Amino acid sequence: MITGLASFSSTKSGTGLGSESENFTALTFSPSMDYFLFNHFFVGGGLSYSSQTQNGSNVAGLSIGPKIGYAFGKQDSKVFPYLNAGWNYLNSKVDESYYGSPSLGGSDLSFGFGFIFPVKSHFGLDLQGKYDTINYSGSSQSVNVISLNFGVVGLLF
């Protein structure tokens, strides 16, 4: 199974009491390849590129790592629900004004669930909900992200 997912988010927050508002925008592309070892159980790996902007500061990140998953349904199903989990090594290039550091490294533990909707015999659409917990090296803080991703999938069976 070859998958390409993308997500976009944009957030603006503020207290409304005269303080400055916070703007956050993120765009992520995540191609991956998975192989079914036996009935419904798959292993694979993925690559992810993200670009994030917060109040004019930019962060570009690249991550890579393995994942495992379980797909439900039969070959002739109308929809294929699935669960997956993965771990990624990440490296981010940061502009100088953001945390005062030009690069950050760390890890990302993710858990996802989704649905593959077959469109043609070997082509489908993928809708995925995902939870990530990101830990940066040298920092005691972690970042928790909940995302909704949409993409395409090539089904090789």
KELUM-215384 format. One record per residue: residue number from 1; x, y, z of N, C-alpha, C in turn; residue in three letters; chain. Coordinates in steps of 0.05 Angstrom, whole numbers. Layout:
<nodes>
    i     n.u     n.v     n.w    ca.u    ca.v    ca.w     c.u     c.v     c.w   aa  ch
  NUM       X       Y       Z       X       Y       Z       X       Y       Z  ALA   A
...
</nodes>
This chain:
<nodes>
    i     n.u     n.v     n.w    ca.u    ca.v    ca.w     c.u     c.v     c.w   aa  ch
    1      17     -23       0       0       0       0      18      25       0  MET   A
    2      14      42     -18      29      67     -20       9      90     -14  ILE   A
    3      16     107       5      -2     128      14      11     155      13  THR   A
    4      -4     175       6       5     203       8     -17     219      22  GLY   A
    5     -11     229      46     -30     245      61     -20     274      64  LEU   A
    6     -40     292      68     -34     320      72     -52     331      93  ALA   A
    7     -43     350     108     -60     364     127     -53     394     127  SER   A
    8     -72     410     134     -69     439     136     -84     448     161  PHE   A
    9     -71     466     176     -86     478     199     -78     507     201  SER   A
   10     -96     523     210     -92     551     215    -107     559     240  SER   A
   11     -94     571     259    -106     579     284     -99     607     291  THR   A
   12    -118     622     301    -113     649     312    -126     650     339  LYS   A
   13    -110     658     359    -120     659     386    -113     685     399  SER   A
   14    -127     693     419    -122     717     434    -142     720     457  GLY   A
   15    -136     735     476    -154     738     499    -176     758     495  THR   A
   16    -172     776     475    -192     796     471    -190     819     491  GLY   A
   17    -170     820     508    -166     840     528    -143     859     521  LEU   A
   18    -139     864     495    -118     882     487     -91     869     482  GLY   A
   19     -89     843     488     -63     829     483     -61     822     454  SER   A
   20     -37     817     445     -33     809     417     -43     781     412  GLU   A
   21     -53     777     388     -64     750     381     -41     733     372  SER   A
   22     -44     707     374     -25     687     365     -35     674     340  GLU   A
   23     -19     674     319     -26     661     294      -8     636     290  ASN   A
   24     -21     614     283      -6     589     278     -17     576     253  PHE   A
   25       1     569     234      -6     556     209      13     533     205  THR   A
   26       2     509     197      19     486     192       9     472     167  ALA   A
   27      27     463     150      22     447     126      40     423     127  LEU   A
   28      29     399     124      44     374     126      38     356     102  THR   A
   29      59     344      91      57     323      70      70     298      81  PHE   A
   30      57     275      78      67     250      90      63     226      71  SER   A
   31      83     220      55      82     195      39      91     172      56  PRO   A
   32      80     148      51      88     124      65      84      99      48  SER   A
   33      97      78      56      94      52      42      90      31      64  MET   A
   34      70      14      60      64      -7      79      62     -34      65  ASP   A
   35      69     -55      79      69     -82      68      53    -100      87  TYR   A
   36      34    -115      76      19    -134      92      35    -159      97  PHE   A
   37      43    -164     122      58    -188     129      40    -213     128  LEU   A
   38      16    -210     138      -4    -231     137     -31    -218     140  PHE   A
   39     -53    -234     140     -80    -223     140     -83    -199     158  ASN   A
   40     -89    -176     146     -96    -151     159     -74    -137     174  HIS   A
   41     -51    -149     180     -30    -137     195      -8    -126     176  PHE   A
   42      -1    -100     179      19     -88     161      41     -74     176  PHE   A
   43      64     -73     164      86     -57     174      95     -39     151  VAL   A
   44     109     -18     158     118       1     138     135      23     149  GLY   A
   45     138      43     133     153      66     141     143      91     127  GLY   A
   46     149     113     138     140     138     126     160     160     129  GLY   A
   47     155     180     113     170     205     112     150     227     115  LEU   A
   48     157     248     129     138     271     132     153     297     130  SER   A
   49     142     316     116     153     343     114     131     362     125  TYR   A
   50     139     380     143     120     400     153     132     427     152  SER   A
   51     115     447     147     123     475     148     104     489     167  SER   A
   52     115     502     187      98     515     207     106     544     210  GLN   A
   53      87     561     214      91     590     218      76     598     243  THR   A
   54      90     612     261      77     622     285      86     651     288  GLN   A
   55      67     670     285      73     698     288      98     707     273  ASN   A
   56     101     698     248     123     706     232     148     689     234  GLY   A
   57     150     671     253     173     653     255     167     627     241  SER   A
   58     187     616     227     182     593     210     198     569     221  ASN   A
   59     185     545     219     198     520     226     192     500     203  VAL   A
   60     213     488     192     211     467     171     221     441     183  ALA   A
   61     204     421     183     212     396     195     211     372     177  GLY   A
   62     229     353     181     230     328     166     231     305     186  LEU   A
   63     214     285     182     215     262     200     213     236     184  SER   A
   64     225     215     196     225     189     183     223     167     204  ILE   A
   65     209     146     198     207     124     218     189     102     210  GLY   A
   66     189      80     226     172      57     221     144      59     233  PRO   A
   67     126      42     223      99      41     234      88      13     231  LYS   A
   68      68       7     247      53     -18     245      24     -12     244  ILE   A
   69       8     -31     234     -21     -25     234     -37     -50     229  GLY   A
   70     -63     -46     231     -82     -68     227    -105     -57     211  TYR   A
   71    -112     -70     188    -134     -62     171    -157     -81     174  ALA   A
   72    -181     -71     174    -205     -87     177    -218     -89     149  PHE   A
   73    -235    -109     145    -249    -112     121    -238    -134     103  GLY   A
   74    -251    -140      81    -243    -160      62    -236    -146      36  LYS   A
   75    -224    -160      17    -214    -148      -8    -236    -134     -23  GLN   A
   76    -261    -144     -21    -283    -132     -36    -300    -112     -19  ASP   A
   77    -290    -104       4    -304     -85      21    -307     -57       8  SER   A
   78    -328     -43      16    -332     -16       6    -315       5      20  LYS   A
   79    -306      -1      44    -289      16      59    -271      -1      77  VAL   A
   80    -246       8      81    -226      -7      97    -218      10     121  PHE   A
   81    -230       6     144    -221      19     168    -194       8     177  PRO   A
   82    -177      25     190    -151      15     199    -142      31     223  TYR   A
   83    -124      18     238    -110      30     261     -80      29     256  LEU   A
   84     -65      49     264     -36      47     262     -22      62     284  ASN   A
   85       3      55     288      20      69     307      48      71     295  ALA   A
   86      62      92     302      89      95     291     107     112     309  GLY   A
   87     132     110     304     152     127     317     170     139     296  TRP   A
   88     175     165     298     191     179     279     213     195     292  ASN   A
   89     237     195     279     258     213     287     252     239     272  TYR   A
   90     254     261     285     249     286     270     272     306     274  LEU   A
   91     275     322     254     295     344     254     282     368     242  ASN   A
   92     283     390     256     270     415     247     291     437     244  SER   A
   93     289     452     222     305     476     218     288     500     226  LYS   A
   94     299     516     243     284     537     256     296     564     249  VAL   A
   95     280     584     244     292     611     240     302     621     267  ASP   A
   96     321     639     266     335     648     290     317     659     312  GLU   A
   97     294     671     305     278     684     326     261     664     341  SER   A
   98     259     639     332     242     619     344     258     602     363  TYR   A
   99     254     604     389     268     590     410     298     596     410  TYR   A
  100     309     614     393     337     621     393     355     599     384  GLY   A
  101     345     579     370     361     556     361     357     551     332  SER   A
  102     378     546     316     374     541     288     364     513     281  PRO   A
  103     365     494     299     354     467     293     346     453     318  SER   A
  104     326     436     316     316     420     338     314     391     329  LEU   A
  105     321     372     346     317     344     340     299     332     361  GLY   A
  106     288     309     355     271     296     374     257     272     363  GLY   A
  107     235     265     375     220     241     367     190     247     367  SER   A
  108     175     231     352     146     235     349     133     207     351  ASP   A
  109     116     203     371     101     179     374      73     184     365  LEU   A
  110      63     169     345      37     174     334      18     150     335  SER   A
  111      -8     156     337     -29     136     337     -50     146     318  PHE   A
  112     -58     130     299     -78     139     279    -100     118     275  GLY   A
  113    -122     128     265    -144     111     255    -154     124     230  PHE   A
  114    -164     108     212    -173     120     187    -191     101     171  GLY   A
  115    -198     111     147    -215      97     129    -204     100     101  PHE   A
  116    -201      78      87    -193      79      59    -218      73      43  ILE   A
  117    -225      91      25    -248      88       7    -238      81     -21  PHE   A
  118    -241      56     -30    -232      49     -57    -248      64     -78  PRO   A
  119    -234      75     -98    -247      89    -120    -246      72    -145  VAL   A
  120    -223      61    -151    -219      43    -173    -206      17    -161  LYS   A
  121    -200      -2    -178    -190     -28    -168    -164     -25    -151  SER   A
  122    -147      -7    -157    -122      -4    -141    -116      25    -133  HIS   A
  123    -138      41    -130    -135      69    -122    -157      76    -103  PHE   A
  124    -150      91     -82    -170      99     -62    -164     126     -50  GLY   A
  125    -183     135     -34    -180     159     -18    -177     152      11  LEU   A
  126    -161     167      25    -155     160      53    -163     184      71  ASP   A
  127    -178     179      92    -185     199     112    -175     188     138  LEU   A
  128    -158     203     152    -144     194     176    -146     214     199  GLN   A
  129    -152     205     222    -150     220     247    -124     211     261  GLY   A
  130    -109     230     273     -83     223     283     -77     239     308  LYS   A
  131     -64     225     327     -54     238     352     -24     235     352  TYR   A
  132      -9     256     356      20     256     358      29     268     384  ASP   A
  133      49     257     396      62     269     419      92     273     411  THR   A
  134     101     298     409     127     305     399     144     313     423  ILE   A
  135     168     301     425     187     308     446     213     318     433  ASN   A
  136     221     342     440     246     353     429     269     347     448  TYR   A
  137     292     340     436     316     334     452     324     358     468  SER   A
  138     332     353     493     341     375     510     319     392     522  GLY   A
  139     294     383     518     271     399     529     254     380     545  SER   A
  140     243     389     567     225     373     583     196     375     573  SER   A
  141     191     394     554     164     398     545     158     380     520  GLN   A
  142     133     372     517     125     358     494     102     373     481  SER   A
  143      98     367     455      76     380     440      57     358     432  VAL   A
  144      32     362     438      11     342     431      -6     354     408  ASN   A
  145      -9     338     387     -23     347     363     -45     327     355  VAL   A
  146     -69     337     351     -91     321     340     -96     332     312  ILE   A
  147     -96     315     291     -99     324     264    -119     307     249  SER   A
  148    -130     318     228    -147     304     209    -133     306     182  LEU   A
  149    -126     283     170    -110     283     145    -126     271     123  ASN   A
  150    -121     280      99    -135     270      75    -114     264      54  PHE   A
  151    -118     242      39     -99     236      18    -108     214      -1  GLY   A
  152     -89     204     -16     -94     183     -36     -78     159     -28  VAL   A
  153     -87     135     -38     -72     111     -32     -73      93     -56  VAL   A
  154     -50      80     -61     -48      59     -82     -49      32     -69  GLY   A
  155     -68      16     -77     -72     -10     -64     -60     -31     -83  LEU   A
  156     -40     -44     -72     -25     -64     -88     -32     -92     -79  LEU   A
  157     -55    -102     -87     -62    -130     -80     -72    -144    -104  PHE   A
</nodes>
